[in-house]
């Protein structure tokens, strides 16, 4: 078989028949969890894109294997402790390699129309090149002038598509990879590195105005045998397979064409979306759709002829008691709908579309099992897949850009409107996560092992919020997940300040294994350090945090006389060079002579200072250094109200004094954590608040979280909020400001609110999945607003697993 490309320049392919194809890379849409209105919007965009395609086009979707080198490149941090990171990344890459990680890549290839009086010149050049090759003469490259003309034509097509699809020109290396990967389909290790050049090629693109011309000798260097050889192990009697032998080994491929479609289906969710179905198979499936548009005027004339022919058949059944056959009635209804759509949309064309699916394996027995599974998968939606005898090589070639439409491709043509093919979702797939980062887990929506990467610092780097929200019921795996993210952020050179309220010190237990330098600060009456806000903060924050802490500690508000007196006293102390929080009591005593509010504030504050817990803020001890990479404030002994009590109106007047002071201390710690993470904009940092309802229950705490989330991006920082229920945020204002969002298992009654938090419609299926989610399984909405169901992977080492685990009965993790 000859490669259907005689010359490649950038994203342009010159075919042996003289045609020129432009190849574009399309970023697939994460489709499975899109809400109804988003699916309709995507349908409109896809339909509009199909309308502008030229005389012939090819949508190609490939399930590509990720090489260990490429996965290592994406996982490796740009900075951080390489020794510590290698301890985690090494086992992760080995585990992923054993599971054969994949990713889905989408391409759109369009045949550029011949223009001008020299339209036949390329065909003559191709014929001359073919004759020359038969005599052993070297190929003559395409001239630079022709390359420039076709590049301009491809650029015009790209400008039409860019407003509709996330599309860019494919590189020469990616084009070469399409051809080289097709012959390696089914091999145990078919991974090819996309960023570099393929074997036997030169780097693609343009350099200093020169056009790169990759060598095509080794791209498809293979021996093809339709039906295989007699000596093939487990050779089926039907011989409907293609044997491909390369230097990498022998593999067998099966090519199937979509032969039957349901007469009726609804979009979305009513039997359409047949193309993303291939992504749910438990093995790699490649597919393509070859399409040729028929002008609206021509299509209407053809539809009229078909309508007359069908109508003429009705009279043949006038005397038949059984009446008109149902099939004839359905055909007439379909033709009527086609004519109505073509008349209503003059810009719409009819598409002659052929859908081809391909699977491969190194064993024929395994290949037959894959074919049977793929057919069964499509049969549930009333779609039929046919596997033609003697047509395997023809279907294989039809999946490559530059190949002409010949039998058996024409034998499986379906006449579709742009509306119909758009309903098939040719650019939809399952996928979520960042382009690089830690190996967090894998996408459950995909049938193959599709790694999900997560970089905590990715949001601020692309001008998006890096603040994170993670919610899940007890035992759902959210704490294990958060500790995994904390460790990865530190190993990638970041900084984390965490507030640990657990009695067991679950975040403090992470300190010994955390990369970098760790510091655990005990919060309570027996603490050896002091966090006086007037000594820790500077500028306006020094006054604002001090006033917020004192109003919480005394149960007052700034609208009351006591609150106003506290604010004035704090400002007086802050104006002094070495002012301390304890000095506020003395200033209030001076103000009490003329201000009754100051006297009431002084008495309340003096009573508050008698609590042992108050020494954490009012003491004269040394202020903590707070310069560690991993900083943990351990506050296990604080007396806090339950969530329902804390959220009641006028809560401060109904709580015990120690509960009021505990909330004030936690507010102070949260403010210090925010200050720490904002201290160095050149280094990513995060402030972690587990069980965050205790902050959102007060106006001061909620305001603190809002400020941290809003200002985090510009400071290369983030706020990580972890709790059991999304309603703990209070309202949607906080939720709308978050970037990455994770929702783990929820009770059925709480599932709709959790689904709303990640932007998923609360359908019965979604509620059932979330309510029955296993430990570590969650819905993940990334910073690009893509949603996917993922499974968080366990820690890569026993040491980390022990530090992450919070279940006392879990014991050692399974092997």
C-alpha positions in Angstrom: 0.0 0.0 0.0 1.3 3.4 -0.9 1.1 6.2 1.6 -1.7 8.7 0.5 0.7 11.6 0.9 3.6 12.5 -1.4 4.6 15.7 0.3 3.9 17.3 3.7 4.6 21.0 4.6 3.4 22.1 8.0 -0.3 21.1 8.2 -0.6 20.6 4.4 -0.6 17.2 2.7 -0.2 16.7 -1.1 -1.9 13.5 -2.1 -0.8 11.3 -5.1 -4.0 12.3 -7.0 -3.0 16.0 -6.9 -5.3 17.1 -4.2 -4.1 19.1 -1.2 -5.5 18.5 2.3 -5.2 20.8 5.3 -5.1 19.1 8.7 -6.2 20.8 11.9 -6.0 19.7 15.5 -9.3 20.1 17.5 -9.4 20.0 21.2 -12.2 17.6 22.1 -15.1 18.8 24.2 -15.6 17.1 27.6 -19.1 15.9 26.7 -20.6 13.4 29.1 -21.5 15.8 32.0 -22.5 18.9 30.0 -25.8 20.4 31.0 -28.7 20.4 28.5 -28.2 24.0 27.3 -24.5 23.5 26.9 -25.1 20.4 24.7 -27.4 22.4 22.5 -24.9 25.2 22.2 -22.2 22.7 21.2 -24.6 21.3 18.7 -25.1 24.7 17.1 -21.4 25.4 16.9 -20.7 22.0 15.4 -23.5 22.4 12.9 -22.1 25.8 11.8 -18.6 24.4 11.5 -19.9 21.5 9.2 -21.6 24.1 7.0 -18.3 25.8 6.0 -16.3 22.7 5.1 -15.2 22.4 1.5 -15.8 19.7 -1.1 -14.5 16.8 1.1 -13.5 16.5 4.7 -12.5 14.0 7.3 -13.0 14.0 11.1 -10.5 11.7 12.7 -10.6 10.7 16.4 -7.7 8.6 17.6 -7.2 6.9 21.0 -3.5 7.4 21.3 -1.2 5.6 23.7 0.9 7.9 26.1 4.5 7.0 26.1 6.3 6.9 29.5 8.6 9.7 28.3 5.7 11.9 27.4 3.8 11.1 30.7 7.0 11.9 32.6 7.4 15.2 30.9 3.8 16.2 31.8 4.1 15.0 35.4 7.5 16.5 36.2 7.5 19.8 38.1 9.0 22.9 36.7 10.6 23.6 40.1 10.8 22.0 43.5 12.7 19.2 45.2 13.6 16.8 42.3 14.8 14.1 44.8 11.5 14.1 46.7 9.4 14.3 43.6 11.2 11.4 42.0 10.1 9.2 44.9 6.5 9.9 44.0 6.7 10.4 40.2 8.7 7.2 39.6 6.2 4.7 41.0 3.3 6.7 39.5 4.8 6.5 36.0 5.5 2.8 36.3 2.0 2.1 37.5 0.5 4.2 34.6 2.7 2.4 32.1 1.5 -1.0 33.2 -2.1 0.2 32.7 -1.3 1.6 29.2 -2.5 5.2 29.6 -4.2 6.8 26.6 -5.6 10.1 25.5 -8.1 11.0 22.7 -6.9 13.2 19.9 -9.2 14.8 17.3 -8.2 16.1 13.9 -10.1 17.7 11.1 -8.7 17.2 7.6 -10.3 19.2 4.7 -9.6 18.9 1.0 -8.8 22.3 -0.4 -10.6 23.2 -3.6 -8.5 23.8 -6.7 -8.5 27.5 -7.6 -7.6 29.5 -10.7 -6.7 28.6 -14.3 -3.8 26.3 -13.1 -6.2 24.0 -11.2 -5.0 21.0 -13.2 -1.3 21.7 -12.7 -1.0 19.8 -9.4 -2.6 16.7 -10.9 -0.1 16.8 -13.8 2.7 17.2 -11.3 1.5 14.2 -9.2 1.2 12.1 -12.4 4.8 13.1 -13.4 6.0 12.3 -9.9 4.3 8.8 -9.9 5.9 8.0 -13.3 9.3 9.2 -12.1 9.1 7.1 -9.0 8.3 4.0 -11.1 11.7 4.5 -12.8 13.5 5.1 -9.6 13.8 8.8 -9.9 13.7 10.9 -6.6 10.5 12.8 -5.7 10.4 16.4 -6.7 9.2 18.6 -3.9 6.3 21.0 -4.2 7.4 24.5 -5.0 7.4 27.2 -2.4 5.0 29.3 -4.3 2.3 26.6 -4.4 2.9 25.9 -0.7 2.3 29.6 0.1 -0.9 29.6 -2.0 -2.3 26.6 -0.3 -1.2 27.8 3.2 -3.2 31.0 2.5 -6.2 29.0 1.5 -5.9 26.8 4.6 -5.6 30.0 6.7 -8.8 31.3 5.4 -10.6 28.1 6.3 -9.1 28.2 9.7 -10.4 31.7 10.3 -13.9 30.5 9.5 -13.6 27.6 12.0 -11.8 29.3 14.9 -14.9 31.1 16.1 -16.8 27.8 16.3 -14.3 25.2 17.4 -11.1 25.1 19.6 -8.9 24.5 16.6 -5.4 25.2 15.4 -3.2 24.0 12.5 -1.6 20.6 13.1 2.1 20.5 13.1 4.0 18.4 10.5 5.0 16.0 13.3 1.4 15.5 14.2 0.5 14.8 10.6 3.3 12.3 10.3 2.2 10.8 13.6 -1.3 10.1 12.1 0.2 8.0 9.3 2.8 6.3 11.5 0.3 5.5 14.3 -2.2 3.9 11.9 0.2 1.1 11.0 1.1 0.5 14.6 -2.5 0.2 15.8 -2.9 -2.9 18.0 0.7 -3.2 19.1 1.4 -3.6 22.8 3.6 -0.5 22.8 2.4 1.8 19.9 3.2 5.0 21.7 4.7 7.7 19.6 5.9 11.0 21.0 3.8 13.8 19.6 6.0 16.8 20.6 9.0 15.6 18.7 9.4 14.4 15.2 8.3 10.9 14.1 10.8 8.3 13.0 12.2 9.1 9.5 10.9 12.7 9.5 12.3 16.1 10.0 10.8 18.6 12.5 7.6 20.3 11.1 6.7 23.9 10.8 8.6 26.9 9.4 11.9 28.2 10.5 13.3 31.5 9.2 10.9 31.4 6.3 12.0 28.0 5.2 9.4 25.2 4.7 10.2 22.0 6.5 9.9 18.9 4.3 9.7 15.7 6.3 10.8 12.5 4.8 7.9 10.1 4.2 9.9 6.9 3.7 9.5 5.3 7.1 6.0 6.6 8.1 4.0 3.7 6.7 6.8 1.2 6.1 4.7 -1.9 6.6 3.5 -5.1 4.8 -0.3 -5.3 4.5 -2.2 -8.5 3.9 -6.0 -8.5 3.5 -7.4 -11.5 5.3 -4.0 -12.4 6.8 -1.8 -15.5 6.2 -2.8 -19.1 6.5 -0.3 -19.5 9.3 -1.8 -16.8 11.5 -2.7 -18.2 15.0 -6.4 -18.5 15.6 -7.2 -17.3 12.1 -11.1 -17.0 11.8 -12.8 -18.5 8.8 -14.3 -15.3 7.6 -10.8 -13.6 7.3 -12.3 -10.2 7.9 -9.2 -8.6 9.2 -6.0 -6.9 8.1 -2.6 -8.2 8.9 0.0 -5.4 9.3 3.7 -6.2 9.7 6.2 -3.5 10.7 9.6 -3.4 12.3 7.8 -3.1 15.7 6.0 -6.4 15.2 2.9 -7.9 13.7 -0.6 -6.7 14.6 -4.1 -7.4 13.3 -6.7 -4.8 12.7 -10.4 -4.9 12.1 -12.2 -2.1 10.3 -16.0 -1.7 10.7 -18.4 0.7 8.9 -21.6 2.1 10.3 -24.2 0.4 8.2 -27.5 0.9 10.1 -28.8 3.9 12.1 -32.1 4.3 14.1 -34.9 5.8 12.1 -35.6 8.3 14.9 -33.6 9.7 17.7 -33.7 12.7 19.9 -30.9 15.1 20.8 -29.6 15.3 23.4 -29.8 12.0 25.3 -32.3 10.3 23.0 -30.2 7.9 21.0 -27.9 10.4 19.3 -24.3 11.1 20.2 -23.2 7.8 18.6 -19.6 8.9 18.0 -18.6 9.5 21.7 -19.9 6.0 22.4 -16.6 4.6 21.0 -14.8 6.4 23.9 -16.6 4.2 26.5 -15.2 0.9 25.1 -12.8 -0.9 27.4 -10.1 -0.8 24.7 -8.7 1.8 22.3 -11.1 2.5 19.4 -10.2 4.8 16.5 -12.9 6.2 14.2 -13.3 8.6 11.4 -16.2 10.2 9.5 -15.6 10.9 5.8 -18.1 13.4 4.4 -18.8 15.1 1.1 -21.3 17.9 1.1 -24.0 18.1 -1.6 -25.2 21.6 -2.4 -28.6 22.5 -1.1 -30.1 23.0 -4.6 -28.9 19.6 -5.7 -30.0 17.9 -2.6 -33.5 19.4 -2.9 -33.8 18.1 -6.4 -32.7 14.7 -5.4 -35.2 14.7 -2.5 -38.0 15.6 -4.8 -37.2 12.7 -7.1 -37.1 10.3 -4.1 -40.5 11.7 -2.8 -42.1 11.1 -6.3 -40.8 7.5 -6.4 -42.1 6.7 -2.9 -45.4 8.3 -3.6 -45.8 6.3 -6.8 -45.4 3.1 -4.7 -48.3 4.0 -2.4 -50.8 3.2 -5.2 -49.5 -0.4 -5.5 -51.0 -1.2 -2.1 -54.5 0.3 -2.6 -56.2 -3.1 -2.8 -54.0 -4.7 -0.1 -56.0 -5.2 3.2 -52.7 -4.9 5.1 -52.3 -1.3 3.8 -49.0 0.5 3.2 -45.9 -1.2 4.7 -44.5 0.6 7.7 -41.1 0.9 6.1 -42.6 2.9 3.2 -44.4 5.2 5.6 -41.2 5.9 7.6 -39.3 6.5 4.4 -41.8 9.1 3.2 -41.8 10.8 6.6 -38.0 10.9 6.5 -38.0 12.4 3.0 -40.6 15.0 4.0 -38.4 16.0 7.0 -35.4 16.2 4.7 -37.1 18.5 2.2 -38.5 20.7 5.0 -35.1 21.2 6.6 -33.4 21.9 3.2 -36.1 24.4 2.3 -35.9 26.1 5.7 -32.1 26.4 5.8 -30.8 27.3 2.3 -27.2 27.4 3.6 -27.4 23.8 4.8 -25.9 21.1 2.7 -26.6 17.4 2.6 -23.7 15.3 3.8 -22.8 12.0 2.3 -21.1 10.6 5.4 -19.3 7.3 6.0 -18.3 6.3 9.6 -15.5 3.9 10.0 -14.3 2.4 13.3 -11.0 0.5 13.8 -9.6 -1.7 16.6 -6.3 -3.7 16.7 -4.6 -6.4 18.7 -1.6 -8.6 18.6 -3.8 -11.7 18.9 -6.7 -12.6 16.6 -8.7 -14.1 19.4 -8.5 -10.9 21.3 -9.3 -8.9 18.2 -12.5 -10.9 17.7 -13.6 -10.3 21.3 -13.1 -6.5 20.8 -15.2 -6.6 17.6 -18.0 -8.4 19.4 -17.9 -6.0 22.3 -17.9 -2.9 20.0 -20.8 -4.3 18.1 -22.8 -5.0 21.2 -22.0 -1.5 22.5 -23.5 0.1 19.5 -26.4 -2.4 19.1 -27.9 -1.0 22.3 -28.6 2.3 20.4 -29.8 0.5 17.3 -26.6 1.2 15.4 -25.2 -1.6 13.2 -21.6 -2.1 12.4 -20.6 -4.1 9.3 -17.2 -5.7 8.7 -16.8 -6.2 5.0 -14.9 -9.1 3.5 -12.1 -7.8 1.2 -12.7 -4.2 2.2 -10.4 -4.0 5.2 -7.5 -2.4 3.4 -9.8 0.1 1.7 -11.4 1.2 5.0 -7.9 1.4 6.5 -6.7 3.8 3.8 -9.9 5.8 4.0 -9.0 6.8 7.6 -5.9 8.7 6.4 -5.9 12.3 5.1 -5.3 12.4 1.4 -7.0 9.1 0.6 -9.8 9.3 -2.0 -13.3 8.0 -1.4 -13.5 4.7 -3.1 -15.3 1.4 -2.5 -16.0 0.1 0.1 -16.3 3.6 1.6 -19.1 4.6 -0.9 -21.0 1.4 0.0 -21.7 2.7 3.5 -22.8 6.3 2.8 -25.5 7.8 5.0 -27.3 10.9 3.7 -27.3 13.3 6.7 -28.0 16.9 7.3 -25.4 19.0 9.1 -28.0 18.9 12.0 -27.8 15.1 12.1 -24.1 14.7 12.0 -23.7 17.4 14.6 -26.0 15.4 16.8 -23.5 12.6 16.6 -21.0 14.9 18.5 -17.9 14.3 16.3 -15.9 16.5 18.7 -17.2 15.2 22.0 -15.1 12.9 24.2 -14.5 12.1 27.9 -11.7 14.1 29.5 -10.8 16.4 32.3 -7.8 17.8 34.1 -4.8 20.1 33.5 -2.3 19.7 30.6 0.4 19.0 33.2 0.7 18.3 36.9 0.5 15.5 39.5 -1.0 12.1 38.5 -4.2 12.6 40.5 -6.3 9.7 39.1 -8.0 8.5 36.0 -11.2 9.4 34.1 -14.0 6.9 34.8 -16.1 8.2 31.9 -13.5 6.8 29.4 -13.3 3.0 28.9 -9.5 3.0 28.8 -7.0 4.2 31.5 -7.0 8.0 30.8 -4.8 9.8 33.3 -6.1 12.9 35.0 -3.4 15.4 35.8 -3.8 18.2 38.3 -1.5 21.2 38.9 -2.6 23.3 41.9 -0.7 26.2 40.5 -2.2 26.0 37.0 -5.1 28.3 37.6 -3.1 31.5 38.4 -0.7 30.7 35.5 -3.6 31.0 33.0 -5.2 33.9 34.7 -7.9 31.8 36.4 -8.7 31.2 40.0 -6.6 28.5 41.7 -8.9 28.4 44.8 -10.3 24.9 45.3 -13.4 23.5 46.8 -13.8 19.8 47.8 -16.9 18.4 49.4 -17.9 15.0 50.4 -19.6 12.9 53.1 -17.6 11.2 55.9 -15.5 8.3 54.5 -15.9 9.5 50.9 -12.1 10.0 50.4 -12.0 13.8 50.3 -9.4 14.1 53.1 -7.1 11.5 51.5 -7.4 13.5 48.2 -6.6 16.8 49.9 -3.5 15.4 51.5 -2.4 14.0 48.2 -2.8 17.5 46.6 -0.9 19.1 49.6 2.0 16.8 49.1 2.1 17.3 45.4 2.0 21.1 45.7 4.9 21.0 48.2 6.9 18.6 46.0 6.3 20.9 43.0 7.9 23.9 44.8 4.8 25.4 46.4 3.9 26.4 49.9 0.9 25.3 52.1 -0.6 26.7 55.3 -3.2 24.4 56.8 -5.6 24.7 59.7 -5.9 21.3 61.4 -8.8 21.0 63.9 -8.8 17.2 64.2 -8.0 15.6 67.5 -5.6 13.2 65.8 -3.7 15.9 64.0 -4.2 14.4 60.5 -2.5 17.3 58.8 0.2 17.5 61.4 0.9 13.8 60.8 1.8 14.8 57.2 4.6 17.1 58.3 7.3 14.4 58.7 6.9 13.2 55.1 6.1 16.6 53.5 8.8 17.9 51.1 10.7 20.9 52.3 10.7 22.3 55.8 7.6 21.8 58.1 6.4 23.7 61.1 3.5 22.7 63.4 2.0 25.5 65.6 -0.1 24.5 68.5 -3.2 26.7 68.9 -4.6 26.9 72.4 -4.0 27.9 76.0 -0.8 26.0 76.3 0.7 27.3 73.1 4.3 28.6 73.4 3.9 31.1 70.6 1.8 34.3 70.3 -0.1 35.5 67.2 -0.9 39.0 68.2 -2.4 40.6 65.0 -0.9 43.9 65.8 2.6 42.3 65.9 2.0 39.9 63.0 0.4 42.1 60.4 1.3 45.5 58.9 -0.5 48.3 57.1 -4.3 48.4 56.9 -4.5 44.6 57.5 -3.0 45.2 60.9 -6.0 47.2 62.0 -8.6 45.3 60.0 -7.7 41.9 61.3 -7.3 43.2 64.9 -10.8 44.8 64.8 -12.3 41.7 63.3 -10.7 39.4 65.9 -11.8 41.6 68.8 -15.4 42.1 67.6 -15.7 38.3 67.3 -14.1 37.7 70.7 -16.4 40.1 72.5 -19.5 39.2 70.5 -20.1 42.8 69.2 -20.4 44.4 65.8 -19.1 47.6 64.4 -22.6 49.1 64.2 -22.8 49.0 68.0 -21.3 51.5 70.5 -19.0 48.8 71.9 -17.8 47.9 68.4 -17.1 51.5 67.5 -15.1 52.0 70.7 -13.0 48.8 70.0 -12.3 50.1 66.5 -11.1 53.5 67.8 -9.0 51.9 70.5 -7.3 49.5 68.0 -6.4 52.4 65.7 -4.9 54.3 68.7 -2.7 51.4 69.7 -1.8 50.7 66.0 -0.4 54.2 65.7 2.2 53.4 68.4 5.5 51.9 67.4 5.4 48.8 69.6 1.6 48.6 70.1 0.2 45.2 71.3 -3.3 43.8 71.5 -3.2 43.8 75.3 -2.8 47.6 75.2 -6.3 47.9 73.8 -7.7 47.3 77.3 -5.7 50.2 78.7 -6.9 52.6 75.9 -10.5 51.6 76.4 -10.1 52.4 80.1 -9.0 55.9 79.2 -11.9 56.3 76.7 -14.4 55.0 79.3 -14.3 58.3 81.1 -16.4 60.0 78.4 -17.7 57.0 76.4 -20.1 54.5 77.9 -19.6 52.2 74.9 -15.9 52.0 75.7 -16.6 51.1 79.3 -18.8 48.2 78.2 -16.2 47.1 75.7 -13.5 47.3 78.3 -15.4 45.1 80.7 -16.2 42.5 78.1 -12.6 42.4 76.8 -11.1 42.2 80.2 -13.3 39.2 80.9 -12.2 37.6 77.6 -8.6 38.1 78.5 -9.0 35.9 81.6 -9.5 32.8 79.4 -6.3 30.7 78.9 -7.1 30.6 75.2 -6.8 34.4 75.0 -3.0 34.1 75.7 -2.6 32.9 72.1 -3.4 36.5 70.9 -2.9 38.7 74.0 0.2 37.1 75.3 3.7 38.6 75.3 5.5 35.5 74.0 7.6 35.3 70.9 5.7 35.6 67.6 6.0 32.4 65.5 8.5 32.6 62.6 5.9 31.2 60.1 8.5 30.8 57.3 8.2 27.0 56.8 7.2 25.4 53.4 4.5 23.5 55.2 2.8 25.3 58.1 0.2 23.6 60.2 -1.9 25.3 62.9 -3.1 22.5 65.1 -6.2 23.5 67.0 -7.8 20.4 68.4 -9.1 21.7 71.8 -11.2 24.6 70.7 -14.8 24.6 71.8 -16.9 25.3 68.7 -20.7 25.1 68.3 -22.2 22.7 65.8 -22.9 23.9 62.3 -26.7 24.5 62.8 -26.1 26.5 66.0 -23.4 28.6 64.4 -25.5 29.6 61.5 -28.4 30.9 63.5 -29.1 34.6 63.6 -27.5 36.6 66.4 -25.3 33.6 67.2 -22.8 35.4 69.4 -25.5 36.2 72.0 -26.5 32.6 72.2 -23.1 30.9 72.5 -20.9 30.2 75.5 -18.0 32.6 76.0 -15.4 29.9 75.2 -17.3 29.1 71.9 -17.2 32.8 70.9 -13.5 33.1 71.7 -12.7 29.9 69.9 -14.4 31.2 66.7 -12.3 34.4 67.1 -9.1 32.5 67.4 -9.8 30.4 64.3 -10.6 33.6 62.5 -7.2 34.9 63.5 -5.4 31.8 62.5 -7.1 31.9 59.1 -6.0 35.5 58.6 -2.4 34.6 59.4 -2.6 31.7 57.0 -3.8 34.1 54.3 -1.0 36.5 55.1 1.6 33.7 54.8 0.3 32.5 51.4 0.3 36.1 50.0 3.9 36.9 51.1 5.8 35.7 48.0 4.0 36.2 44.6 6.8 34.4 42.8 6.0 31.1 44.6 2.6 29.4 44.5 1.0 29.0 48.0 -2.3 27.8 49.3 -4.2 28.2 52.6 -6.2 25.1 53.5 -9.3 25.2 55.6 -10.9 21.8 56.4 -14.5 21.9 57.8 -14.7 25.5 56.5 -18.3 26.1 57.9 -16.8 27.6 61.1 -15.5 30.5 59.0 -18.5 31.0 56.8 -20.8 31.0 59.8 -19.5 34.5 60.7 -19.5 37.7 58.7 -15.8 38.3 59.5 -14.7 34.8 58.5 -16.7 34.8 55.3 -15.3 38.2 54.4 -11.8 36.8 55.0 -12.4 33.9 52.7 -13.9 36.1 50.0 -10.9 38.5 50.1 -8.5 35.5 49.9 -10.2 34.0 47.0 -10.6 37.2 45.1 -7.0 38.4 45.6 -5.4 35.0 45.4 -4.9 34.9 41.6 -2.9 38.1 41.5 -0.7 36.9 44.4 -0.2 33.4 42.8 -2.0 32.0 45.8 -5.2 30.0 46.5 -7.6 29.2 49.2 -8.6 25.5 49.5 -12.0 24.9 51.2 -12.9 21.4 52.3 -16.1 20.5 54.0 -18.9 17.9 53.9 -21.6 19.8 52.1 -21.5 22.6 49.5 -24.1 24.5 51.4 -21.4 25.1 54.1 -20.3 27.9 51.8 -23.4 29.9 52.7 -24.4 31.0 49.1 -23.3 30.8 45.5 -21.0 33.9 45.8 -18.1 32.0 47.2 -18.7 29.0 44.9 -18.7 31.1 41.8 -15.2 32.4 42.6 -13.6 29.0 43.0 -11.6 27.4 40.3 -11.2 23.6 40.6 -14.1 21.9 42.2 -14.4 18.3 43.5 -17.6 16.6 44.8 -17.3 13.2 46.4 -20.1 10.9 47.7 -23.1 12.7 49.1 -26.3 11.6 50.7 -29.2 11.5 48.2 -30.9 14.6 49.7 -27.6 16.6 49.4 -26.7 15.3 45.9 -28.6 18.0 44.0 -26.8 20.9 45.8 -23.5 19.1 45.2 -24.2 18.6 41.5 -25.2 22.3 41.2 -21.8 23.2 42.7 -19.9 21.5 39.9 -22.4 22.7 37.2 -24.1 19.3 36.5 -27.8 18.9 36.1 -29.4 17.0 39.0 -30.8 14.2 36.8 -31.8 10.9 38.4 -28.7 9.2 36.9 -26.4 11.9 38.2 -28.0 11.7 41.7 -27.7 7.9 41.7 -24.0 8.0 40.7 -23.1 10.6 43.3 -25.0 8.9 46.1 -23.5 5.5 45.3 -19.9 6.7 44.6 -17.1 4.6 45.9 -14.4 5.9 48.1 -12.1 8.2 46.2 -14.5 8.6 43.3 -15.7 12.2 42.6 -16.9 14.7 40.0 -14.1 17.1 39.0 -14.6 20.4 37.4 -11.3 21.9 36.2 -10.3 25.5 35.6 -11.4 25.2 32.0 -14.9 24.3 33.3 -14.7 20.7 32.0 -16.4 18.2 34.2 -15.5 14.5 34.4 -16.0 11.6 36.8 -12.6 10.5 38.2 -11.1 8.0 40.5 -8.4 9.3 42.8 -5.3 7.0 42.8 -3.8 5.8 46.1 -0.5 7.1 47.3 2.5 5.7 45.4 4.4 4.7 48.6 3.4 3.0 51.8 4.8 5.9 53.8 2.6 8.4 52.1 -0.4 6.2 52.3 -0.1 5.9 56.0 0.2 9.6 56.4 -2.8 10.3 54.1 -5.2 7.6 55.6 -7.7 8.7 58.3 -9.7 5.5 58.7 -8.4 3.8 61.9 -9.7 0.5 60.6 -8.1 0.7 57.2 -4.8 -0.9 58.1 -2.4 -1.3 55.3 -3.5 -0.6 51.8 -4.2 -3.6 49.5 -1.3 -4.8 47.3 
